[in-house]
């Protein structure tokens, strides 16, 4: 079970992982569109905008392409024999947990709660903030953190398997690649929207 | 099957073969023979190399047989190569 949840790249063939990843990506783009969510970067998602279906797919393509490109460069730097397909499946499959997050926004729950809280975002009004709207945000925040940890664990394990990476150097290179991919994807998404 | 010790349990230095015996005629040969590099690897690594030869060196076939992904098997082979190079250097 741990292998399936955290280290599927060690066990399953690239064909199986690629099919799973592509299906999950299509599902993810549809879910973000249907539940009024939007990936703004690799590590950022918003509920306030209402995307079109084309925009949802374009955002997914931009984010996955940026992440794959930077991780592939990083993996090649560590290990010359790294295959592109192993990095592609790592990116596609690692995103699966993140597609669970939009489910919290059924009936625009998170969007409404966020907008309600924002009305009290001033020093004079902050004490009058209703707790009813804060509760879903706190629960959502807890699940978001758990899912981001799961996403990064999956991504790092896939990167490690693809590039035979070991030690601190690999972790640093991975971290830099992730930050650069996040920044670049935000720029591209901003440019194309 | 008994595990062949390759390092001294007391000082951890590599062991050598100092005696060989024939079970039929009980001839005993004494000397000082170093262990081949492959025998100095762990049982798991030796089994991996054996399987690698049986699959004609195909990592894809090995991956299918071992129910592991291709990069996992390739990484294992690379780790064994590194160990062999270290043993040869020492």
Interface residues (C-beta under 8 A of the other chain):
Chain A: X9 X10 X11 X12 X13 X14 X17 X81 X83 X86 X161 X162 X164
Chain B: X63 X64 X67 X68 X69 X70 X71 X72 X74 X75 X78 X79
